[in-house]
Amino acid sequence: MAHWVDQAVFYHLYPLGQCGAPQRNDFSAAPVPRLDRLISWLDQARDLGANALYLGPVLESSAHGYDIADFFHVDRRLGDDRTMSWLADQVRARGLRLVMEGVFHHVGRDFWAFRDLQAHGPDSRFRDWFHLDFTRRSPLGDAFAYQTWNGCQDLVKLNLQNPEVRSHLWEAITTWLREWDPDGLRLDAADHLPPAFLQDLGRHCRDLKPGFWLMGEVVAGDYRRYLEQDGLDAVTNYEAYKGLFSSHNDANYFEIAYTLRRQFGNYGLCQGRTLYSFADNHDVDRLASRLANPAHLYPVHCLLFTMPGAPSIYYGSEFGITGVKNPSDDWPLRPALDLAALQAHPPQPDLPAAIRRLAALRRACPALAQGDYRELALSHRRLVFSRRCHEQWLVIAVSAENQPASQDIRLPDAPDGTLVDLLNPGQSFPLHNGRAQISPLWPGWARVLEVRAG
């Protein structure tokens, strides 16, 4: 059965960064309603062709939003709970689905139960909320050691087997749904969450709201486990993310083609599932900083919007801006950007319009939403594949060549007819005995060809 995410085009905002919030929370200042600074970006998302918003962390935290101090209230650096209710209304008023951040693996050191533990040690009634060792001190001088996420002492691992912890989290999720009515959650560090927890989380959310979408952050590993055993609807497609830029830098389309074939081809690991596709995000360098050739921004986005998966654009990257994180600092990836200035003088002037065209096509074509994937032709700088469903049959040809090229296409089971270019209107090519020649195939661009009989 079709799900709303099948036709989703995501826009990804990181509120603490874009709103210009202080990088540290003093937990004493009055709430400052900065979320209104996102309104122009909601309009930008809609105008770009997005119909879903992935909103980064907004709950009370110590610094970057993933070190939560309170699961029930909005970070005072962004406003208060009413500010978030207003923003959620603004999101819906623009026809955007809302996906929020769910951080359940860990909390920050300012989380109220951890503070109680610091004050009372073994006598704290919340000692079983964490994984503790009272025989040694923590690297930060606590009278106990504790498990973390990836060795980061600012991120304290929760004991998700504890019924009290689960009850606390379920109550928080219930509150979010009642107050802000999100359509889904992006689960931070999902590859570190216990399978039973993910299954119970899914049941709780879908009991509250049928069709609720759960997408897990999974960097590496077998995506099937999370989709089939753990009950997630999608995972972050980091495998394809890497192939999108490195296939261009290395003039090696065989890499991204192998990934797509392995994931979505015949007997593919994720066949029939809509993964979350992206070219950059709040944790990795901007695409424009990853690519050796800026002209390759265009074929990367052609692939992103035509391959299986729900495509996502990270705020500002539609203009071709650069951004590189420091070894211990992600804030350069999460800046407060001047939207009006970027719209007036984008680093890549043609990129926003190109993304609009691709997003419109992605939303309009059922084959891009639910079609299968079949590789048709492959070379170092060219990839041709088909997306086919009951309603539509498309052939996509993407080129990273430096010069115009001619591309032969063979569709053995196709009728005689015409290949009509939906991405570049007014152009078509005859199809005879399942064969067509596409010329020109422009450098750094694509053709999205609909198979029409007769």
C-alpha positions, 0 to 999 in steps of 0.5 A: 500500500502506498505511503505518503513518503513514497511521494515525498521530497524533503527539506532539512532544517537545523533550527539551532544553527539557522536561528542563530541560537547561542551554542551553549544553553545557560538554562537560566535565560528567559525563552527567546522565540527564534523559531520565527526565523525559519518562516522564510525557509519554509517558503523556500522549501515549498517553492523549491518543490518540497512537501516534507520538512525534516526538522532537526532537534528542538528540545531543551539541550545543553548545546547542539540538540542531541544532548537533551536535558528535557524531553518535554519542552522546547529549547529556550534558545528557540522559544517555548512550547507555544512557539513550536506549536505555532511553527508546526501550524506554519509548516502544515499551512504550507502543505509540508509534512513534519518529521521531527528528531527523536533522540533516544539512545542518550541524553546530555549531562544536564538531563535532570535524572543525570543531575540527580545521579551526580548529586546523590550517587548510588542513592539516586533513585534514577541510577538504573536509568543509565549504565553505571560503574561506581568502582571508577570515576568518569573522565570528567571527574564524576564519582562513577563511570557511565556508558556513552555514545561513541565515547563522547562523555557529553552523551550519556547512554540511557538504559532502554531496558528500564521500564521507567525510562521507556514510560518516560519516552513514550509519554514524551512522544505522546505529548509531541503528537498531541501538541505538534502532531508530527508525521514521523520521527528521524531516530538519531543513532538508530544503529545503536538502539536495541531491536526490541526498543525499536519494535516497541517504539514503532507500535507505540507511535503507530497506535497513536497515529496510523501511518506514522513514519519512522526513519532511522539514522544508520551509517553502515551495516545491513539495512534489511535488519532495520527494515524487516526485523526492527520495524523501521520504515526507512533508514538513511542511505549513507551507502548511496550518499558516498557513491553520489559524490565519489562516483563523480570525483573518481569518474567511476559511475560503476560505484553508484551503479553497484550500490543502486543495483545491490539495494534496489535491483532484482532481489535487491536488499531494499527492493520496494522500500523508500529509503531516505536519500541525501547528498549532504546533511548536518553531519557531513561536508556540504556537497559543493565542498565534496565535489572536485568539479562544481559542474557535477552538482547537476548530475548528482541531483539528477541521480538523487531525484530519479533513483529509488528513495525519498530525496532530501535537500539540506538548507542552503545546499540548493544554492551550491554553498560550501561547508566543511566541519572541523575535526571536533566542531560540526557548527560550520555545517549548521550556520545561520544563513542569509536566505535573501542574500543567497537568493540574490547571489547564489554561488551556483545560479542555475542550481535552484531552478534545476532542483525545482524541475527535478522536484516537480518531476519527482512528485509528478511521476508515479514511476519515480515514487514507486517504480522498480529499478533496472540498470540498462547501460553503464560506463565510467561517466554515464548511467542509464536505468529504468523506473517502471510501475503499473502506471508509467515507464521511465528511462533515465539517462545521466551523464557526467561527461565533459562533452555531449554524447550519443547514447543507445538505449535498448528495451527488449520488451518495449513496444514501438513508439516514442521516448518523450523527455519529461525533464526537457520538454518538447524533445522526443526520440523514436523507439523501434523494436525496443531500440532508440538513440538519444542524441545529444545527451548533454554533459552534466545533465540528464534526460527523463524519458517516458515510454509511450506506445504508438 
